[in-house]
Amino acid sequence: MSTSAAAADAPATASRTRTGGPKDGPDLLEHLVGWTLVIVLAMLFTQTGLM
């Protein structure tokens, strides 16, 4: 493969490459569950005297 052929293929594959990362934005339910977990853990730590 020549250098010019590799350079010609690069833009086409770069626009199609997916990394397997998260979607554009997390759902509202995911945020609520995450913050609920944070609050419950904070309450647990303060009640047990760990914090």
C-alpha positions in Angstrom: 0.0 0.0 0.0 1.4 3.3 -0.9 1.4 6.4 1.3 -1.1 8.2 -0.9 -3.5 5.3 -0.7 -3.3 5.2 3.1 -3.8 8.9 3.3 -6.9 8.7 1.1 -8.4 6.0 3.3 -7.8 7.9 6.6 -10.7 10.5 6.4 -13.2 7.8 5.4 -12.4 5.5 8.3 -12.0 8.4 10.8 -15.6 9.5 10.3 -16.9 6.0 10.9 -14.8 5.0 13.8 -16.6 4.4 17.1 -14.9 4.0 20.4 -17.7 2.2 22.2 -18.1 5.1 24.6 -21.4 6.4 26.1 -24.2 7.9 24.2 -24.5 11.6 23.7 -26.0 12.1 27.1 -27.1 10.0 30.1 -30.7 9.6 30.9 -32.4 11.6 33.6 -33.1 8.3 35.5 -29.4 7.5 35.5 -28.6 10.9 37.1 -31.3 10.5 39.7 -30.2 7.0 40.7 -26.5 8.1 40.9 -27.3 11.1 43.1 -29.6 9.0 45.3 -26.7 6.6 45.8 -24.3 9.4 46.7 -26.8 10.8 49.2 -27.5 7.5 50.8 -23.8 6.7 51.2 -23.2 10.1 52.7 -26.0 9.6 55.2 -24.7 6.2 56.1 -21.1 7.4 56.7 -22.2 10.3 58.8 -24.6 8.2 60.9 -21.9 5.6 61.6 -19.3 8.3 62.4 -17.0 7.4 59.6 -17.0 11.0 58.3 
